[in-house]
Amino acid sequence: MSVEDHGTTARGATTASDDDELFCSARGCREHATWGLRWNNPRLHTPERRKVWLACDAHREHLEQYLAVRGFHRDTVAVDALEPTDG
């Protein structure tokens, strides 16, 4: 299952400069992302691999639940806490 299957698009990179805006991954949302939802699909990714969806405050819980139901959600951190190796 990919991000596109859920109808979302991961936008921005975790190494964005101050001029780059990080947007929420929820479909149609153009709000500034404040959260990084780190996840992996254990059938496809090694245990240490982390993919990242970005979330605004309004969509954080919904995206976390979507990932959790599938057993993909690993943790959620503030965007500022994301590492360059995330995602």
N, CA, C and O of each residue as an XYZ file, in Angstrom:
348
protein
N       0.851     -1.168      0.000
C       0.000      0.000      0.000
C       0.897      1.231      0.000
O       1.847      1.308      0.779
N       0.611      2.161     -0.839
C       1.412      3.369     -0.926
C       0.626      4.559     -0.417
O      -0.576      4.468     -0.167
N       1.314      5.667     -0.269
C       0.658      6.902      0.139
C      -0.437      7.247     -0.855
O      -1.499      7.729     -0.461
N      -0.196      7.008     -2.137
C      -1.180      7.332     -3.156
C      -2.447      6.489     -3.000
O      -3.536      6.955     -3.334
N      -2.323      5.257     -2.500
C      -3.499      4.414     -2.293
C      -4.454      5.047     -1.287
O      -5.666      4.848     -1.369
N      -3.917      5.799     -0.351
C      -4.738      6.459      0.657
C      -5.254      7.797      0.140
O      -6.119      8.414      0.762
N      -4.733      8.239     -0.980
C      -5.182      9.505     -1.525
C      -4.419     10.685     -0.962
O      -4.899     11.817     -1.020
N      -3.256     10.442     -0.428
C      -2.453     11.530      0.107
C      -1.148     11.600     -0.649
O      -0.744     10.648     -1.316
N      -0.514     12.709     -0.539
C       0.785     12.886     -1.160
C       1.719     13.469     -0.119
O       1.442     14.530      0.441
N       2.808     12.795      0.142
C       3.800     13.347      1.064
C       4.467     14.521      0.369
O       5.000     14.381     -0.731
N       4.434     15.645      1.000
C       5.002     16.849      0.398
C       6.170     17.321      1.239
O       6.173     17.181      2.462
N       7.154     17.879      0.572
C       8.285     18.457      1.278
C       9.275     17.389      1.689
O       8.962     16.198      1.703
N      10.450     17.824      2.015
C      11.491     16.924      2.491
C      11.822     17.286      3.922
O      11.647     18.433      4.334
N      12.292     16.328      4.668
C      12.604     16.600      6.058
C      13.847     17.463      6.203
O      14.162     17.929      7.298
N      14.544     17.672      5.111
C      15.728     18.519      5.153
C      15.451     19.876      4.507
O      16.368     20.525      4.003
N      14.204     20.297      4.521
C      13.808     21.534      3.852
C      14.499     22.744      4.462
O      14.770     22.792      5.662
N      14.774     23.712      3.612
C      15.352     24.960      4.091
C      14.239     25.836      4.652
O      13.064     25.484      4.558
N      14.602     26.973      5.234
C      13.620     27.876      5.814
C      12.638     28.391      4.769
O      11.518     28.764      5.117
N      13.029     28.421      3.502
C      12.171     28.928      2.448
C      11.146     27.903      1.983
O      10.164     28.270      1.337
N      11.352     26.627      2.297
C      10.444     25.575      1.867
C       9.350     25.384      2.909
O       9.613     25.362      4.112
N       8.130     25.247      2.430
C       7.000     24.998      3.318
C       6.702     23.509      3.311
O       6.708     22.875      2.256
N       6.446     22.960      4.470
C       6.077     21.555      4.584
C       4.571     21.492      4.754
O       4.022     22.095      5.676
N       3.897     20.764      3.866
C       2.448     20.703      3.864
C       1.946     19.370      4.395
O       2.616     18.342      4.288
N       0.764     19.412      4.962
C       0.083     18.229      5.467
C      -0.112     17.224      4.336
O      -0.388     17.609      3.200
N       0.031     15.937      4.647
C      -0.130     14.863      3.665
C      -1.585     14.471      3.422
O      -1.862     13.696      2.507
N      -2.518     14.986      4.221
C      -3.930     14.639      4.023
C      -4.412     15.157      2.674
O      -4.041     16.250      2.245
N      -5.226     14.372      2.026
C      -5.728     14.715      0.690
C      -6.380     16.096      0.691
O      -7.285     16.371      1.479
N      -5.907     16.947     -0.197
C      -6.484     18.272     -0.379
C      -6.087     19.304      0.649
O      -6.474     20.466      0.525
N      -5.336     18.927      1.652
C      -4.948     19.873      2.702
C      -3.693     20.629      2.277
O      -2.724     20.029      1.811
N      -3.720     21.931      2.440
C      -2.563     22.767      2.118
C      -2.064     23.500      3.366
O      -1.369     24.511      3.267
N      -2.427     22.978      4.537
C      -1.994     23.586      5.786
C      -0.536     23.242      6.071
O      -0.018     22.224      5.612
N       0.100     24.101      6.827
C       1.483     23.886      7.251
C       1.549     22.643      8.138
O       0.735     22.485      9.049
N       2.504     21.773      7.879
C       2.679     20.559      8.683
C       3.443     20.873      9.957
O       4.470     21.551      9.931
N       2.930     20.375     11.064
C       3.597     20.552     12.353
C       4.034     19.222     12.962
O       4.763     19.193     13.953
N       3.583     18.127     12.362
C       3.878     16.793     12.886
C       4.452     15.894     11.800
O       4.093     15.996     10.626
N       5.349     15.015     12.221
C       5.879     13.978     11.344
C       5.445     12.628     11.876
O       5.810     12.256     12.991
N       4.675     11.890     11.097
C       4.213     10.561     11.482
C       5.148      9.549     10.837
O       5.124      9.343      9.624
N       5.967      8.925     11.665
C       6.934      7.953     11.149
C       6.288      6.573     11.140
O       5.670      6.156     12.120
N       6.440      5.868     10.017
C       5.786      4.581      9.844
C       6.622      3.689      8.952
O       7.568      4.132      8.301
N       6.249      2.419      8.941
C       6.776      1.490      7.948
C       5.805      0.339      7.779
O       5.011      0.036      8.670
N       5.881     -0.284      6.640
C       5.091     -1.468      6.342
C       6.031     -2.653      6.549
O       6.944     -2.861      5.751
N       5.820     -3.429      7.606
C       6.762     -4.517      7.907
C       6.856     -5.583      6.814
O       7.830     -6.335      6.776
N       5.880     -5.659      5.940
C       5.956     -6.621      4.829
C       6.865     -6.118      3.717
O       7.339     -6.907      2.900
N       7.114     -4.809      3.677
C       7.923     -4.234      2.605
C       9.244     -3.637      3.072
O      10.224     -3.640      2.326
N       9.279     -3.125      4.300
C      10.438     -2.375      4.784
C      11.170     -3.119      5.892
O      10.571     -3.891      6.641
N      12.457     -2.877      5.983
C      13.224     -3.424      7.097
C      12.751     -2.760      8.382
O      12.215     -1.653      8.333
N      12.934     -3.409      9.538
C      12.411     -2.868     10.797
C      12.887     -1.453     11.132
O      12.144     -0.681     11.739
N      14.106     -1.109     10.745
C      14.626      0.224     11.092
C      14.207      1.316     10.103
O      14.373      2.500     10.395
N      13.675      0.947      8.958
C      13.267      1.918      7.935
C      12.061      2.716      8.402
O      11.117      2.156      8.960
N      12.094      4.019      8.176
C      10.971      4.874      8.513
C      10.595      5.727      7.313
O      11.439      6.387      6.708
N       9.317      5.699      6.985
C       8.733      6.591      5.999
C       8.047      7.689      6.820
O       7.781      7.496      8.006
N       7.764      8.821      6.209
C       7.161      9.927      6.960
C       5.985     10.501      6.187
O       6.083     10.793      4.996
N       4.876     10.653      6.888
C       3.772     11.476      6.420
C       3.800     12.714      7.283
O       4.089     12.639      8.477
N       3.505     13.839      6.696
C       3.433     15.091      7.428
C       1.983     15.396      7.750
O       1.091     15.069      6.968
N       1.738     16.025      8.905
C       0.362     16.313      9.315
C       0.255     17.681      9.958
O       1.154     18.133     10.667
N      -0.873     18.329      9.689
C      -1.220     19.548     10.411
C      -1.929     19.113     11.696
O      -2.217     17.930     11.876
N      -2.207     20.052     12.575
C      -2.885     19.704     13.829
C      -4.252     19.067     13.587
O      -4.644     18.148     14.306
N      -4.973     19.548     12.583
C      -6.328     19.056     12.317
C      -6.352     17.620     11.791
O      -7.323     16.903     12.028
N      -5.319     17.190     11.092
C      -5.317     15.855     10.479
C      -4.414     14.836     11.178
O      -4.371     13.672     10.780
N      -3.708     15.260     12.198
C      -2.773     14.352     12.882
C      -3.455     13.069     13.349
O      -3.005     11.972     13.017
N      -4.524     13.198     14.106
C      -5.184     12.022     14.672
C      -5.719     11.097     13.575
O      -5.561      9.880     13.663
N      -6.338     11.655     12.561
C      -6.889     10.845     11.470
C      -5.785     10.039     10.766
O      -5.950      8.843     10.527
N      -4.677     10.683     10.441
C      -3.590      9.989      9.755
C      -2.933      8.948     10.662
O      -2.564      7.868     10.202
N      -2.785      9.273     11.961
C      -2.244      8.284     12.902
C      -3.138      7.057     12.967
O      -2.641      5.931     12.958
N      -4.449      7.255     13.033
C      -5.386      6.133     13.107
C      -5.334      5.292     11.842
O      -5.369      4.063     11.902
N      -5.250      5.961     10.694
C      -5.167      5.237      9.426
C      -3.951      4.308      9.420
O      -4.057      3.144      9.037
N      -2.806      4.824      9.844
C      -1.590      4.011      9.884
C      -1.663      2.933     10.966
O      -1.225      1.803     10.744
N      -2.208      3.272     12.126
C      -2.269      2.335     13.250
C      -3.151      1.124     12.943
O      -2.800      0.000     13.303
N      -4.280      1.338     12.287
C      -5.187      0.239     11.949
C      -4.475     -0.802     11.092
O      -4.785     -1.991     11.168
N      -3.537     -0.362     10.291
C      -2.801     -1.255      9.404
C      -1.515     -1.792     10.045
O      -0.803     -2.596      9.442
N      -1.225     -1.342     11.269
C      -0.013     -1.776     11.951
C       1.241     -1.088     11.443
O       2.341     -1.610     11.624
N       1.100      0.072     10.811
C       2.231      0.775     10.208
C       2.793      1.887     11.091
O       3.985      2.181     11.007
N       1.972      2.513     11.934
C       2.406      3.682     12.706
C       3.472      3.294     13.717
O       3.296      2.338     14.472
N       4.566      4.024     13.735
C       5.647      3.762     14.694
C       5.717      4.854     15.760
O       5.765      4.552     16.952
N       5.723      6.113     15.343
C       5.693      7.207     16.306
C       5.383      8.510     15.587
O       5.406      8.594     14.359
N       5.092      9.524     16.396
C       4.805     10.860     15.878
C       5.710     11.837     16.602
O       5.832     11.795     17.827
N       6.340     12.710     15.847
C       7.231     13.711     16.412
C       6.925     15.063     15.787
O       6.317     15.143     14.720
N       7.348     16.113     16.455
C       7.236     17.445     15.868
C       8.100     17.505     14.616
O       9.151     16.868     14.551
N       7.661     18.265     13.629
C       8.416     18.385     12.378
C       9.864     18.769     12.651
O      10.775     18.272     11.989
N      10.077     19.642     13.612
C      11.440     20.081     13.945
C      12.319     18.950     14.457
O      13.545     19.057     14.409
N      11.719     17.865     14.947
C      12.471     16.741     15.503
C      12.803     15.677     14.450
O      13.524     14.724     14.744
N      12.285     15.831     13.234
C      12.585     14.847     12.187
C      14.056     14.905     11.833
O      14.669     15.972     11.795
N      14.606     13.728     11.575
C      16.003     13.600     11.180
C      16.115     13.587      9.661
O      15.171     13.179      8.985
N      17.242     14.021      9.107
C      17.414     13.948      7.653
C      17.264     12.547      7.090
O      16.942     12.391      5.912
N      17.489     11.527      7.903
C      17.358     10.147      7.437
C      15.927      9.639      7.484
O      15.646      8.566      6.950
N      15.006     10.380      8.110
C      13.604      9.988      8.146
C      13.001     10.143      6.760
O      13.274     11.111      6.050
N      12.182      9.177      6.391
C      11.425      9.277      5.146
C      12.229      8.955      3.969
O      11.724      8.996      2.847
